[in-house]
Amino acid sequence: MLPIASPTAWLLLTASLLYGCATFVVRRQLIAATQTANQRFLGAVLGILAATAHGLSLRDALIQPGGMSLGLITMLGLMAFAMSLLIALNQLRRPMSHIAQIVFPAAGFILLLQIFYPRDTSLRVDIAPSLMLHIALSVLAYSLLAVAALQAAYLIWFDRRLKQKHPGAIPFMPIQSLDEFLFESLWIGLSALTFAIATGFVFLDSMAVPGLIHHTILTGMAWCCFVILLVGRYRLGWRGSLAATWTLLGFGLLVLGYFGSKFVVEVLLQ
């Protein structure tokens, strides 16, 4: 556990508190079913401040004595930072409270985990430039596709409320806008994932790394799911619950391939 008096611990606690404040603001907007420009701006500013403090804390989490930490908690924190910053910046131009209410508290919780588990496992000393590029592209891809998955889950939930004629099923933004943002995230996320896979093969020197074969196979299956979805979108007009289901399937394979493999190797097998 980090000493409470250490600068890193205070930075993590500050970021977690800011995430909590941002969550409170976006939840109030959703409950009140109103998201004016000023309200969105307040939520965005709090989210950006929290992500900034989060980003500053990542240096100590990533750079450990003896190498660079690529452990499970560290990588979850890196992904949470990218997602939070992406959502906070998007909040400046479109309503994002429905996703922010999930991502912000999750990011705050991961920061608290870093306080109790500051020395993550899976240290690497030989960090080649191609590996750094692969990590950056992977984080970007996972973040964008995670946002798309949350958007897809919201679409499925909202579609069911509409079919059940729930009295509270009033969209805070047009369904078409929700659908457009879903595929915008998918396009950019799939592009980043494609480059991440390509750079992964560039620095790959052995398939004997524990969990790598399963990770590669499941990532390839996830990539195929997203490609099929985008082809179905522009060839067959897929949208709504069908598109959302394919999105969740692809992201589920992606999570299982990376974080599932890391959990087995670093937690169950340790």
KOLPAZA-962839 format. One line per 4 residues: number of its first residue (from 1); their letters; for each residue x, y, z of C-alpha. Coordinates in nm, 3 decimals. Each point is the difference from the previous one (the first is absolute). Layout:
NUM) a) X,Y,Z ~ ...;
// end
This chain:
1) mlpi) 0.000,0.000,0.000 ~ 0.124,0.351,-0.082 ~ 0.083,0.223,0.299 ~ -0.292,0.241,0.041;
5) aspt) 0.242,0.293,0.033 ~ 0.169,-0.071,-0.335 ~ -0.063,0.238,-0.293 ~ -0.115,-0.289,-0.219;
9) awll) -0.264,-0.108,0.253 ~ -0.132,0.357,0.027 ~ -0.013,0.028,-0.379 ~ -0.193,-0.326,-0.026;
13) ltas) -0.240,0.105,0.274 ~ -0.053,0.342,-0.163 ~ -0.073,-0.157,-0.338 ~ -0.238,-0.250,0.160;
17) llyg) -0.183,0.281,0.183 ~ -0.031,0.203,-0.322 ~ -0.141,-0.306,-0.176 ~ -0.254,-0.027,0.282;
21) catf) -0.102,0.365,-0.043 ~ -0.031,-0.044,-0.376 ~ -0.215,-0.310,0.054 ~ -0.230,0.195,0.234;
25) vvrr) -0.046,0.275,-0.262 ~ -0.076,-0.233,-0.292 ~ -0.236,-0.211,0.212 ~ -0.198,0.312,0.096;
29) qlia) -0.030,0.087,-0.368 ~ -0.135,-0.345,-0.083 ~ -0.246,-0.005,0.290 ~ -0.126,0.347,-0.094;
33) atqt) -0.012,-0.109,-0.368 ~ 0.162,0.332,-0.097 ~ 0.344,0.062,-0.142 ~ 0.046,0.366,-0.085;
37) anqr) 0.327,0.128,-0.144 ~ 0.104,0.144,0.337 ~ -0.073,-0.325,0.183 ~ 0.193,-0.201,-0.258;
41) flga) 0.288,0.246,0.031 ~ 0.020,-0.046,0.378 ~ 0.003,-0.379,-0.032 ~ 0.262,0.023,-0.276;
45) vlgi) 0.228,0.230,0.202 ~ -0.015,-0.226,0.306 ~ 0.067,-0.302,-0.221 ~ 0.297,0.170,-0.169;
49) laat) 0.147,0.105,0.336 ~ -0.041,-0.354,0.133 ~ 0.157,-0.150,-0.314 ~ 0.289,0.250,0.023;
53) ahgl) 0.078,-0.101,0.359 ~ -0.045,-0.365,-0.104 ~ 0.245,0.045,-0.289 ~ 0.261,0.158,0.227;
57) slrd) -0.021,-0.300,0.233 ~ 0.059,-0.247,-0.283 ~ 0.371,0.079,-0.019 ~ 0.064,-0.154,0.342;
61) aliq) -0.229,-0.293,-0.079 ~ 0.164,-0.081,-0.333 ~ 0.366,0.059,0.086 ~ 0.106,-0.239,0.274;
65) pggm) 0.344,-0.086,0.140 ~ 0.150,-0.245,-0.246 ~ -0.226,0.065,-0.295 ~ -0.340,0.108,-0.129;
69) slgl) -0.313,-0.143,0.158 ~ -0.246,-0.161,-0.240 ~ -0.201,-0.171,0.273 ~ -0.375,-0.044,0.016;
73) itml) -0.083,0.291,0.233 ~ 0.240,0.238,-0.176 ~ -0.144,-0.073,-0.343 ~ -0.356,0.030,0.134;
77) glma) 0.097,0.341,0.138 ~ 0.151,0.106,-0.332 ~ -0.312,-0.104,-0.187 ~ -0.226,0.172,0.257;
81) fams) 0.201,0.320,-0.043 ~ -0.035,-0.008,-0.380 ~ -0.374,-0.072,0.020 ~ -0.062,0.273,0.258;
85) llia) 0.190,0.261,-0.200 ~ -0.178,-0.103,-0.320 ~ -0.344,0.025,0.163 ~ 0.077,0.328,0.178;
89) lnql) 0.119,0.164,-0.322 ~ -0.302,-0.133,-0.192 ~ -0.226,0.140,0.272 ~ 0.093,0.347,-0.125;
93) rrpm) -0.180,-0.061,-0.330 ~ -0.262,-0.268,0.072 ~ -0.182,-0.154,0.300 ~ 0.209,-0.284,0.145;
97) shia) -0.143,-0.031,0.351 ~ -0.153,-0.342,-0.068 ~ 0.353,-0.143,-0.048 ~ 0.184,0.234,0.237;
101) qivf) -0.212,-0.123,0.293 ~ 0.166,-0.341,-0.043 ~ 0.352,0.088,-0.110 ~ 0.076,0.276,0.254;
105) paag) -0.075,-0.205,0.316 ~ 0.174,-0.304,-0.151 ~ 0.312,0.210,-0.062 ~ -0.014,0.130,0.358;
109) fill) -0.022,-0.355,0.134 ~ 0.301,-0.112,-0.207 ~ 0.199,0.292,0.144 ~ -0.079,-0.123,0.350;
113) lqif) 0.124,-0.346,-0.101 ~ 0.329,0.159,-0.105 ~ 0.039,0.140,0.351 ~ -0.032,-0.345,0.156;
117) yprd) 0.194,-0.185,-0.273 ~ 0.269,0.249,-0.109 ~ 0.246,-0.266,-0.118 ~ -0.173,-0.171,-0.289;
121) tslr) 0.144,-0.312,-0.159 ~ 0.117,-0.069,-0.356 ~ 0.309,0.225,-0.018 ~ 0.177,0.043,-0.333;
125) vdia) 0.349,0.138,-0.039 ~ 0.052,-0.023,-0.376 ~ -0.262,0.249,-0.125 ~ 0.059,0.038,-0.374;
129) pslm) -0.148,0.297,-0.193 ~ -0.229,-0.238,-0.189 ~ -0.132,-0.133,0.331 ~ -0.069,0.352,0.126;
133) lhia) -0.192,0.075,-0.320 ~ -0.189,-0.329,0.036 ~ -0.096,0.085,0.361 ~ -0.118,0.351,-0.093;
137) lsvl) -0.210,-0.126,-0.292 ~ -0.142,-0.283,0.210 ~ -0.106,0.237,0.279 ~ -0.162,0.234,-0.253;
141) aysl) -0.181,-0.291,-0.169 ~ -0.123,-0.151,0.326 ~ -0.119,0.337,0.127 ~ -0.197,0.086,-0.313;
145) lava) -0.148,-0.347,-0.031 ~ -0.087,-0.001,0.372 ~ -0.189,0.328,-0.047 ~ -0.175,-0.157,-0.300;
149) alqa) -0.091,-0.305,0.212 ~ -0.149,0.220,0.272 ~ -0.193,0.189,-0.265 ~ -0.123,-0.332,-0.140;
153) ayli) -0.112,-0.118,0.345 ~ -0.190,0.325,0.048 ~ -0.171,-0.038,-0.340 ~ -0.113,-0.354,0.085;
157) wfdr) -0.128,0.111,0.342 ~ -0.182,0.300,-0.144 ~ -0.147,-0.205,-0.288 ~ -0.150,-0.246,0.250;
161) rlkq) -0.152,0.284,0.202 ~ -0.160,0.135,-0.317 ~ -0.143,-0.340,-0.095 ~ -0.138,-0.042,0.351;
165) khpg) -0.152,0.351,-0.031 ~ 0.175,0.112,0.317 ~ -0.126,0.347,0.099 ~ 0.355,0.122,0.066;
169) aipf) 0.132,-0.104,-0.343 ~ 0.074,0.351,-0.123 ~ 0.334,0.042,-0.181 ~ 0.222,0.284,0.120;
173) mpiq) 0.139,0.019,-0.356 ~ -0.131,-0.127,-0.336 ~ 0.034,-0.375,-0.056 ~ 0.163,0.076,-0.335;
177) slde) 0.273,0.196,0.181 ~ 0.060,-0.292,0.236 ~ 0.029,-0.233,-0.297 ~ 0.238,0.232,-0.185;
181) flfe) 0.227,0.036,0.303 ~ 0.007,-0.380,0.040 ~ 0.130,-0.053,-0.352 ~ 0.234,0.296,0.022;
185) slwi) 0.166,-0.167,0.299 ~ 0.002,-0.336,-0.179 ~ 0.169,0.137,-0.312 ~ 0.279,0.177,0.187;
189) glsa) 0.036,-0.283,0.252 ~ 0.026,-0.268,-0.269 ~ 0.259,0.206,-0.188 ~ 0.211,0.030,0.316;
193) ltfa) -0.047,-0.372,0.072 ~ 0.114,-0.091,-0.352 ~ 0.322,0.201,0.038 ~ 0.049,-0.139,0.352;
197) iatg) -0.020,-0.357,-0.133 ~ 0.243,0.087,-0.281 ~ 0.257,0.155,0.236 ~ -0.046,-0.295,0.235;
201) fvfl) 0.132,-0.235,-0.266 ~ 0.289,0.237,-0.069 ~ 0.155,-0.036,0.347 ~ -0.121,-0.357,0.063;
205) dsma) 0.301,-0.230,0.033 ~ -0.159,-0.304,0.163 ~ -0.342,-0.155,0.042 ~ 0.118,-0.171,0.318;
209) vpgl) -0.107,0.294,0.222 ~ -0.270,-0.129,0.241 ~ -0.349,0.086,-0.124 ~ 0.121,0.151,-0.328;
213) ihht) -0.152,-0.264,-0.227 ~ -0.344,0.032,0.160 ~ 0.030,0.379,-0.006 ~ 0.088,-0.001,-0.371;
217) iltg) -0.281,-0.238,-0.100 ~ -0.270,0.183,0.198 ~ 0.118,0.340,-0.121 ~ -0.019,-0.125,-0.359;
221) mawc) -0.355,-0.126,0.061 ~ -0.096,0.337,0.149 ~ 0.148,0.182,-0.301 ~ -0.208,-0.223,-0.232;
225) cfvi) -0.317,0.080,0.198 ~ 0.053,0.374,-0.037 ~ 0.074,-0.032,-0.372 ~ -0.316,-0.208,-0.055;
229) llvg) -0.200,0.259,0.194 ~ 0.128,0.293,-0.207 ~ -0.059,-0.190,-0.325 ~ -0.352,-0.084,0.119;
233) ryrl) -0.057,0.364,0.087 ~ 0.084,0.138,-0.343 ~ -0.115,-0.295,-0.211 ~ -0.311,-0.113,0.188;
237) gwrg) -0.084,0.304,0.211 ~ 0.061,-0.163,0.339 ~ -0.083,0.229,0.291 ~ -0.169,0.004,0.336;
241) slaa) 0.001,-0.315,0.216 ~ 0.154,-0.218,-0.273 ~ 0.301,0.227,-0.039 ~ 0.026,0.040,0.378;
245) twtl) 0.003,-0.379,0.051 ~ 0.286,-0.045,-0.249 ~ 0.188,0.282,0.171 ~ -0.030,-0.166,0.342;
249) lgfg) 0.103,-0.337,-0.148 ~ 0.314,0.147,-0.156 ~ 0.097,0.194,0.310 ~ -0.066,-0.301,0.222;
253) llvl) 0.249,-0.204,-0.204 ~ 0.249,0.286,0.017 ~ -0.024,0.024,0.380 ~ 0.019,-0.376,0.039;
257) gyfg) 0.306,-0.012,-0.226 ~ 0.204,0.264,0.183 ~ -0.121,0.055,0.355 ~ -0.123,-0.358,0.033;
261) skfv) 0.344,-0.133,-0.096 ~ 0.176,0.246,0.235 ~ -0.231,-0.095,0.287 ~ 0.074,-0.370,-0.044;
265) vevl) 0.377,0.050,-0.034 ~ 0.049,0.268,0.267 ~ -0.265,-0.093,0.258 ~ -0.108,-0.363,-0.031;
269) lq) 0.340,-0.142,-0.095 ~ 0.201,0.214,0.246;
// end
